[in-house]
Structures are given as C-alpha cells and as structure tokens.
Amino acid sequence: MSRPPFRTRDPLQAAEAAFKKATTRPAEPEPKAPSIPGAKETVSLRIDRDVLDYFQEDGPGWQDRINAALRQAAGK
C-alpha cells in the first residue's frame, strides 16, 4: 500500500495563497446614506462639570451654545 503524500498542496501555491490572503484588502462597507442637511445627531459626550455649568448658567439653549463653541473650535 502506498501512503498519500504528507503535503496535499504545492508549497509555492500555499505561499502564494497565504500572501494573497494577507495582502488582500477586505471589502469596504457600503457608504452611509447621506444625512439631511441641518439635522442634529444624538451623541453621548463626557464634559467636565465646570464646563457644563458654564454653558448651563444662561438657561435653556445650552446645547446650542456648546454646539456653536465646538463649531468655532473646528474652524467652521
């Protein structure tokens, strides 16, 4: 009886397959749907208490004031 070969594939083919697997980029996810202009998005943001107190001192609208400060910091 003859024994089957220990290796089932050619070493060159195995090396090429491993290289291809390591260098092939995964498929990119589908792009997000375009957002509605001017729509706001809910996020969770950790802010120091003193900073939050500063923006809340003037009453309602503190979230808009934080947004305006962040927009200015971003250069927009």
Biopython code that builds the backbone (N, CA, C, O; Angstrom):
import numpy as np
from Bio.PDB.StructureBuilder import StructureBuilder

atoms = [
    (1, "MET", "N", (0.820, -1.178, 0.000)),
    (1, "MET", "CA", (0.000, 0.000, 0.000)),
    (1, "MET", "C", (0.863, 1.240, 0.000)),
    (1, "MET", "O", (1.879, 1.333, 0.689)),
    (2, "SER", "N", (0.426, 2.163, -0.782)),
    (2, "SER", "CA", (1.198, 3.396, -0.810)),
    (2, "SER", "C", (0.508, 4.429, 0.069)),
    (2, "SER", "O", (-0.719, 4.499, 0.135)),
    (3, "ARG", "N", (1.300, 5.199, 0.718)),
    (3, "ARG", "CA", (0.797, 6.257, 1.599)),
    (3, "ARG", "C", (0.577, 7.529, 0.806)),
    (3, "ARG", "O", (1.364, 7.845, -0.087)),
    (4, "PRO", "N", (-0.501, 8.279, 1.120)),
    (4, "PRO", "CA", (-0.678, 9.554, 0.412)),
    (4, "PRO", "C", (0.405, 10.525, 0.858)),
    (4, "PRO", "O", (0.924, 10.412, 1.969)),
    (5, "PRO", "N", (0.742, 11.465, 0.010)),
    (5, "PRO", "CA", (1.794, 12.422, 0.368)),
    (5, "PRO", "C", (1.373, 13.240, 1.595)),
    (5, "PRO", "O", (0.187, 13.506, 1.790)),
    (6, "PHE", "N", (2.348, 13.635, 2.417)),
    (6, "PHE", "CA", (2.106, 14.415, 3.629)),
    (6, "PHE", "C", (1.503, 15.775, 3.285)),
    (6, "PHE", "O", (0.550, 16.225, 3.922)),
    (7, "ARG", "N", (2.064, 16.409, 2.285)),
    (7, "ARG", "CA", (1.546, 17.706, 1.846)),
    (7, "ARG", "C", (0.565, 17.489, 0.704)),
    (7, "ARG", "O", (0.827, 16.757, -0.251)),
    (8, "THR", "N", (-0.565, 18.153, 0.842)),
    (8, "THR", "CA", (-1.571, 17.980, -0.198)),
    (8, "THR", "C", (-1.463, 19.041, -1.283)),
    (8, "THR", "O", (-2.034, 18.888, -2.363)),
    (9, "ARG", "N", (-0.712, 20.148, -0.993)),
    (9, "ARG", "CA", (-0.571, 21.210, -1.991)),
    (9, "ARG", "C", (0.901, 21.508, -2.227)),
    (9, "ARG", "O", (1.774, 21.191, -1.420)),
    (10, "ASP", "N", (1.125, 22.118, -3.344)),
    (10, "ASP", "CA", (2.454, 22.562, -3.708)),
    (10, "ASP", "C", (2.860, 23.713, -2.756)),
    (10, "ASP", "O", (2.052, 24.614, -2.530)),
    (11, "PRO", "N", (4.068, 23.707, -2.203)),
    (11, "PRO", "CA", (4.474, 24.778, -1.285)),
    (11, "PRO", "C", (4.397, 26.168, -1.917)),
    (11, "PRO", "O", (4.077, 27.137, -1.229)),
    (12, "LEU", "N", (4.678, 26.277, -3.181)),
    (12, "LEU", "CA", (4.604, 27.565, -3.864)),
    (12, "LEU", "C", (3.166, 28.066, -3.894)),
    (12, "LEU", "O", (2.913, 29.242, -3.634)),
    (13, "GLN", "N", (2.226, 27.186, -4.208)),
    (13, "GLN", "CA", (0.819, 27.575, -4.214)),
    (13, "GLN", "C", (0.349, 27.958, -2.811)),
    (13, "GLN", "O", (-0.419, 28.907, -2.650)),
    (14, "ALA", "N", (0.803, 27.230, -1.805)),
    (14, "ALA", "CA", (0.421, 27.538, -0.436)),
    (14, "ALA", "C", (0.962, 28.907, -0.030)),
    (14, "ALA", "O", (0.260, 29.675, 0.627)),
    (15, "ALA", "N", (2.195, 29.219, -0.410)),
    (15, "ALA", "CA", (2.797, 30.512, -0.091)),
    (15, "ALA", "C", (2.068, 31.637, -0.814)),
    (15, "ALA", "O", (1.818, 32.690, -0.227)),
    (16, "GLU", "N", (1.729, 31.427, -2.067)),
    (16, "GLU", "CA", (1.003, 32.441, -2.821)),
    (16, "GLU", "C", (-0.388, 32.679, -2.231)),
    (16, "GLU", "O", (-0.849, 33.818, -2.165)),
    (17, "ALA", "N", (-1.051, 31.615, -1.807)),
    (17, "ALA", "CA", (-2.379, 31.756, -1.200)),
    (17, "ALA", "C", (-2.286, 32.516, 0.116)),
    (17, "ALA", "O", (-3.130, 33.365, 0.402)),
    (18, "ALA", "N", (-1.268, 32.218, 0.919)),
    (18, "ALA", "CA", (-1.091, 32.922, 2.197)),
    (18, "ALA", "C", (-0.777, 34.396, 1.963)),
    (18, "ALA", "O", (-1.288, 35.262, 2.673)),
    (19, "PHE", "N", (0.069, 34.684, 0.963)),
    (19, "PHE", "CA", (0.415, 36.070, 0.646)),
    (19, "PHE", "C", (-0.819, 36.832, 0.175)),
    (19, "PHE", "O", (-1.050, 37.970, 0.585)),
    (20, "LYS", "N", (-1.601, 36.203, -0.680)),
    (20, "LYS", "CA", (-2.799, 36.852, -1.195)),
    (20, "LYS", "C", (-3.781, 37.137, -0.060)),
    (20, "LYS", "O", (-4.381, 38.211, -0.008)),
    (21, "LYS", "N", (-3.943, 36.178, 0.846)),
    (21, "LYS", "CA", (-4.848, 36.359, 1.975)),
    (21, "LYS", "C", (-4.375, 37.497, 2.876)),
    (21, "LYS", "O", (-5.196, 38.259, 3.387)),
    (22, "ALA", "N", (-3.066, 37.620, 3.078)),
    (22, "ALA", "CA", (-2.518, 38.646, 3.973)),
    (22, "ALA", "C", (-2.514, 40.029, 3.340)),
    (22, "ALA", "O", (-2.545, 41.026, 4.061)),
    (23, "THR", "N", (-2.476, 40.119, 2.027)),
    (23, "THR", "CA", (-2.350, 41.422, 1.373)),
    (23, "THR", "C", (-3.637, 41.917, 0.713)),
    (23, "THR", "O", (-3.692, 43.059, 0.256)),
    (24, "THR", "N", (-4.653, 41.090, 0.659)),
    (24, "THR", "CA", (-5.899, 41.498, 0.034)),
    (24, "THR", "C", (-6.714, 42.313, 1.032)),
    (24, "THR", "O", (-6.927, 41.886, 2.167)),
    (25, "ARG", "N", (-7.162, 43.478, 0.604)),
    (25, "ARG", "CA", (-7.979, 44.320, 1.470)),
    (25, "ARG", "C", (-9.384, 43.739, 1.574)),
    (25, "ARG", "O", (-9.930, 43.228, 0.596)),
    (26, "PRO", "N", (-9.958, 43.821, 2.761)),
    (26, "PRO", "CA", (-11.346, 43.355, 2.877)),
    (26, "PRO", "C", (-12.286, 44.296, 2.133)),
    (26, "PRO", "O", (-11.965, 45.465, 1.918)),
    (27, "ALA", "N", (-13.413, 43.796, 1.754)),
    (27, "ALA", "CA", (-14.390, 44.622, 1.040)),
    (27, "ALA", "C", (-14.812, 45.779, 1.936)),
    (27, "ALA", "O", (-15.072, 45.595, 3.125)),
    (28, "GLU", "N", (-14.877, 46.962, 1.356)),
    (28, "GLU", "CA", (-15.265, 48.142, 2.124)),
    (28, "GLU", "C", (-16.763, 48.106, 2.386)),
    (28, "GLU", "O", (-17.544, 47.692, 1.529)),
    (29, "PRO", "N", (-17.160, 48.547, 3.593)),
    (29, "PRO", "CA", (-18.596, 48.562, 3.872)),
    (29, "PRO", "C", (-19.301, 49.579, 2.984)),
    (29, "PRO", "O", (-18.689, 50.521, 2.480)),
    (30, "GLU", "N", (-20.586, 49.369, 2.806)),
    (30, "GLU", "CA", (-21.350, 50.295, 1.977)),
    (30, "GLU", "C", (-21.361, 51.672, 2.635)),
    (30, "GLU", "O", (-21.449, 51.766, 3.859)),
    (31, "PRO", "N", (-21.272, 52.738, 1.846)),
    (31, "PRO", "CA", (-21.265, 54.076, 2.428)),
    (31, "PRO", "C", (-22.598, 54.373, 3.114)),
    (31, "PRO", "O", (-23.652, 53.869, 2.724)),
    (32, "LYS", "N", (-22.512, 55.211, 4.153)),
    (32, "LYS", "CA", (-23.723, 55.603, 4.866)),
    (32, "LYS", "C", (-24.590, 56.460, 3.958)),
    (32, "LYS", "O", (-24.100, 57.149, 3.064)),
    (33, "ALA", "N", (-25.867, 56.398, 4.206)),
    (33, "ALA", "CA", (-26.793, 57.233, 3.445)),
    (33, "ALA", "C", (-26.494, 58.694, 3.771)),
    (33, "ALA", "O", (-26.161, 59.007, 4.914)),
    (34, "PRO", "N", (-26.603, 59.584, 2.805)),
    (34, "PRO", "CA", (-26.313, 60.988, 3.077)),
    (34, "PRO", "C", (-27.256, 61.529, 4.150)),
    (34, "PRO", "O", (-28.448, 61.220, 4.170)),
    (35, "SER", "N", (-26.694, 62.337, 5.030)),
    (35, "SER", "CA", (-27.513, 62.880, 6.105)),
    (35, "SER", "C", (-28.310, 64.076, 5.607)),
    (35, "SER", "O", (-27.984, 64.688, 4.590)),
    (36, "ILE", "N", (-29.341, 64.383, 6.334)),
    (36, "ILE", "CA", (-30.191, 65.514, 5.994)),
    (36, "ILE", "C", (-29.467, 66.784, 6.423)),
    (36, "ILE", "O", (-29.034, 66.873, 7.573)),
    (37, "PRO", "N", (-29.320, 67.767, 5.541)),
    (37, "PRO", "CA", (-28.622, 68.999, 5.912)),
    (37, "PRO", "C", (-29.300, 69.677, 7.107)),
    (37, "PRO", "O", (-30.522, 69.819, 7.150)),
    (38, "GLY", "N", (-28.486, 70.085, 8.061)),
    (38, "GLY", "CA", (-29.007, 70.788, 9.230)),
    (38, "GLY", "C", (-29.595, 69.883, 10.294)),
    (38, "GLY", "O", (-30.012, 70.370, 11.345)),
    (39, "ALA", "N", (-29.642, 68.566, 10.053)),
    (39, "ALA", "CA", (-30.192, 67.648, 11.046)),
    (39, "ALA", "C", (-29.179, 67.465, 12.172)),
    (39, "ALA", "O", (-27.970, 67.453, 11.940)),
    (40, "LYS", "N", (-29.677, 67.327, 13.366)),
    (40, "LYS", "CA", (-28.802, 67.124, 14.522)),
    (40, "LYS", "C", (-28.764, 65.637, 14.827)),
    (40, "LYS", "O", (-29.713, 64.905, 14.546)),
    (41, "GLU", "N", (-27.655, 65.204, 15.404)),
    (41, "GLU", "CA", (-27.474, 63.801, 15.729)),
    (41, "GLU", "C", (-27.253, 63.667, 17.227)),
    (41, "GLU", "O", (-26.509, 64.446, 17.823)),
    (42, "THR", "N", (-27.890, 62.694, 17.826)),
    (42, "THR", "CA", (-27.744, 62.452, 19.253)),
    (42, "THR", "C", (-26.433, 61.724, 19.509)),
    (42, "THR", "O", (-26.155, 60.693, 18.897)),
    (43, "VAL", "N", (-25.624, 62.274, 20.425)),
    (43, "VAL", "CA", (-24.364, 61.652, 20.813)),
    (43, "VAL", "C", (-24.244, 61.693, 22.329)),
    (43, "VAL", "O", (-24.944, 62.448, 23.004)),
    (44, "SER", "N", (-23.357, 60.880, 22.841)),
    (44, "SER", "CA", (-23.046, 60.904, 24.267)),
    (44, "SER", "C", (-21.653, 61.503, 24.390)),
    (44, "SER", "O", (-20.709, 61.051, 23.742)),
    (45, "LEU", "N", (-21.538, 62.521, 25.227)),
    (45, "LEU", "CA", (-20.284, 63.257, 25.336)),
    (45, "LEU", "C", (-19.983, 63.505, 26.803)),
    (45, "LEU", "O", (-20.840, 63.991, 27.542)),
    (46, "ARG", "N", (-18.782, 63.176, 27.225)),
    (46, "ARG", "CA", (-18.394, 63.404, 28.617)),
    (46, "ARG", "C", (-17.702, 64.764, 28.709)),
    (46, "ARG", "O", (-16.678, 65.002, 28.068)),
    (47, "ILE", "N", (-18.284, 65.648, 29.520)),
    (47, "ILE", "CA", (-17.789, 67.014, 29.675)),
    (47, "ILE", "C", (-17.540, 67.266, 31.155)),
    (47, "ILE", "O", (-18.315, 66.828, 32.006)),
    (48, "ASP", "N", (-16.462, 67.972, 31.456)),
    (48, "ASP", "CA", (-16.188, 68.327, 32.853)),
    (48, "ASP", "C", (-17.349, 69.134, 33.413)),
    (48, "ASP", "O", (-17.982, 69.909, 32.696)),
    (49, "ARG", "N", (-17.621, 68.947, 34.692)),
    (49, "ARG", "CA", (-18.761, 69.596, 35.344)),
    (49, "ARG", "C", (-18.679, 71.115, 35.259)),
    (49, "ARG", "O", (-19.693, 71.773, 35.030)),
    (50, "ASP", "N", (-17.483, 71.684, 35.441)),
    (50, "ASP", "CA", (-17.363, 73.143, 35.405)),
    (50, "ASP", "C", (-17.666, 73.699, 34.015)),
    (50, "ASP", "O", (-18.219, 74.792, 33.892)),
    (51, "VAL", "N", (-17.312, 72.965, 32.986)),
    (51, "VAL", "CA", (-17.597, 73.400, 31.615)),
    (51, "VAL", "C", (-19.102, 73.332, 31.368)),
    (51, "VAL", "O", (-19.676, 74.249, 30.783)),
    (52, "LEU", "N", (-19.733, 72.265, 31.805)),
    (52, "LEU", "CA", (-21.181, 72.123, 31.644)),
    (52, "LEU", "C", (-21.915, 73.220, 32.408)),
    (52, "LEU", "O", (-22.870, 73.808, 31.899)),
    (53, "ASP", "N", (-21.464, 73.492, 33.636)),
    (53, "ASP", "CA", (-22.083, 74.569, 34.432)),
    (53, "ASP", "C", (-21.985, 75.912, 33.716)),
    (53, "ASP", "O", (-22.929, 76.702, 33.733)),
    (54, "TYR", "N", (-20.840, 76.165, 33.089)),
    (54, "TYR", "CA", (-20.636, 77.426, 32.374)),
    (54, "TYR", "C", (-21.690, 77.601, 31.277)),
    (54, "TYR", "O", (-22.285, 78.670, 31.145)),
    (55, "PHE", "N", (-21.914, 76.548, 30.497)),
    (55, "PHE", "CA", (-22.873, 76.651, 29.390)),
    (55, "PHE", "C", (-24.318, 76.649, 29.875)),
    (55, "PHE", "O", (-25.186, 77.212, 29.209)),
    (56, "GLN", "N", (-24.594, 76.026, 31.023)),
    (56, "GLN", "CA", (-25.962, 75.965, 31.540)),
    (56, "GLN", "C", (-26.341, 77.204, 32.350)),
    (56, "GLN", "O", (-27.519, 77.391, 32.655)),
    (57, "GLU", "N", (-25.377, 78.054, 32.706)),
    (57, "GLU", "CA", (-25.657, 79.251, 33.510)),
    (57, "GLU", "C", (-26.714, 80.157, 32.881)),
    (57, "GLU", "O", (-27.535, 80.739, 33.589)),
    (58, "ASP", "N", (-26.693, 80.277, 31.559)),
    (58, "ASP", "CA", (-27.613, 81.182, 30.870)),
    (58, "ASP", "C", (-28.963, 80.543, 30.565)),
    (58, "ASP", "O", (-29.779, 81.136, 29.860)),
    (59, "GLY", "N", (-29.208, 79.340, 31.086)),
    (59, "GLY", "CA", (-30.509, 78.699, 30.928)),
    (59, "GLY", "C", (-30.653, 77.894, 29.653)),
    (59, "GLY", "O", (-29.668, 77.418, 29.088)),
    (60, "PRO", "N", (-31.898, 77.743, 29.202)),
    (60, "PRO", "CA", (-32.168, 76.925, 28.015)),
    (60, "PRO", "C", (-31.347, 77.381, 26.811)),
    (60, "PRO", "O", (-31.027, 78.560, 26.655)),
    (61, "GLY", "N", (-31.021, 76.410, 25.975)),
    (61, "GLY", "CA", (-30.203, 76.701, 24.795)),
    (61, "GLY", "C", (-28.741, 76.359, 25.012)),
    (61, "GLY", "O", (-27.898, 76.633, 24.158)),
    (62, "TRP", "N", (-28.438, 75.757, 26.160)),
    (62, "TRP", "CA", (-27.034, 75.460, 26.462)),
    (62, "TRP", "C", (-26.431, 74.475, 25.466)),
    (62, "TRP", "O", (-25.239, 74.558, 25.172)),
    (63, "GLN", "N", (-27.225, 73.549, 24.942)),
    (63, "GLN", "CA", (-26.697, 72.605, 23.959)),
    (63, "GLN", "C", (-26.335, 73.324, 22.659)),
    (63, "GLN", "O", (-25.332, 73.001, 22.023)),
    (64, "ASP", "N", (-27.153, 74.295, 22.272)),
    (64, "ASP", "CA", (-26.841, 75.081, 21.073)),
    (64, "ASP", "C", (-25.570, 75.900, 21.286)),
    (64, "ASP", "O", (-24.772, 76.063, 20.363)),
    (65, "ARG", "N", (-25.381, 76.417, 22.509)),
    (65, "ARG", "CA", (-24.165, 77.190, 22.795)),
    (65, "ARG", "C", (-22.925, 76.300, 22.760)),
    (65, "ARG", "O", (-21.876, 76.721, 22.272)),
    (66, "ILE", "N", (-23.035, 75.074, 23.274)),
    (66, "ILE", "CA", (-21.905, 74.139, 23.186)),
    (66, "ILE", "C", (-21.623, 73.826, 21.726)),
    (66, "ILE", "O", (-20.464, 73.786, 21.313)),
    (67, "ASN", "N", (-22.669, 73.603, 20.941)),
    (67, "ASN", "CA", (-22.506, 73.309, 19.518)),
    (67, "ASN", "C", (-21.802, 74.462, 18.798)),
    (67, "ASN", "O", (-20.916, 74.239, 17.972)),
    (68, "ALA", "N", (-22.204, 75.696, 19.118)),
    (68, "ALA", "CA", (-21.585, 76.863, 18.490)),
    (68, "ALA", "C", (-20.110, 76.968, 18.881)),
    (68, "ALA", "O", (-19.269, 77.294, 18.043)),
    (69, "ALA", "N", (-19.791, 76.693, 20.151)),
    (69, "ALA", "CA", (-18.393, 76.745, 20.598)),
    (69, "ALA", "C", (-17.563, 75.669, 19.911)),
    (69, "ALA", "O", (-16.421, 75.920, 19.525)),
    (70, "LEU", "N", (-18.118, 74.487, 19.755)),
    (70, "LEU", "CA", (-17.401, 73.405, 19.068)),
    (70, "LEU", "C", (-17.220, 73.717, 17.588)),
    (70, "LEU", "O", (-16.176, 73.427, 17.003)),
    (71, "ARG", "N", (-18.256, 74.316, 16.987)),
    (71, "ARG", "CA", (-18.152, 74.695, 15.564)),
    (71, "ARG", "C", (-17.035, 75.736, 15.380)),
    (71, "ARG", "O", (-16.263, 75.655, 14.425)),
    (72, "GLN", "N", (-16.954, 76.702, 16.289)),
    (72, "GLN", "CA", (-15.916, 77.724, 16.202)),
    (72, "GLN", "C", (-14.539, 77.102, 16.410)),
    (72, "GLN", "O", (-13.585, 77.465, 15.721)),
    (73, "ALA", "N", (-14.429, 76.169, 17.355)),
    (73, "ALA", "CA", (-13.146, 75.496, 17.602)),
    (73, "ALA", "C", (-12.712, 74.669, 16.390)),
    (73, "ALA", "O", (-11.520, 74.505, 16.131)),
    (74, "ALA", "N", (-13.704, 74.150, 15.650)),
    (74, "ALA", "CA", (-13.402, 73.350, 14.458)),
    (74, "ALA", "C", (-13.084, 74.233, 13.249)),
    (74, "ALA", "O", (-12.680, 73.732, 12.199)),
    (75, "GLY", "N", (-13.270, 75.556, 13.399)),
    (75, "GLY", "CA", (-12.960, 76.465, 12.304)),
    (75, "GLY", "C", (-14.053, 76.538, 11.257)),
    (75, "GLY", "O", (-13.775, 76.796, 10.086)),
    (76, "LYS", "N", (-15.270, 76.319, 11.657)),
    (76, "LYS", "CA", (-16.393, 76.350, 10.697)),
    (76, "LYS", "C", (-17.301, 77.515, 10.977)),
    (76, "LYS", "O", (-18.296, 77.704, 10.277)),
]
sb = StructureBuilder()
sb.init_structure("model")
sb.init_model(0)
sb.init_chain("A")
sb.init_seg("    ")
for serial, (resi, resn, name, xyz) in enumerate(atoms, 1):
    if name == "N":
        sb.init_residue(resn, " ", resi, " ")
    sb.init_atom(name, np.array(xyz, "f"), 0.0, 1.0, " ", f" {name:<3s}", serial, name[0])
structure = sb.get_structure()
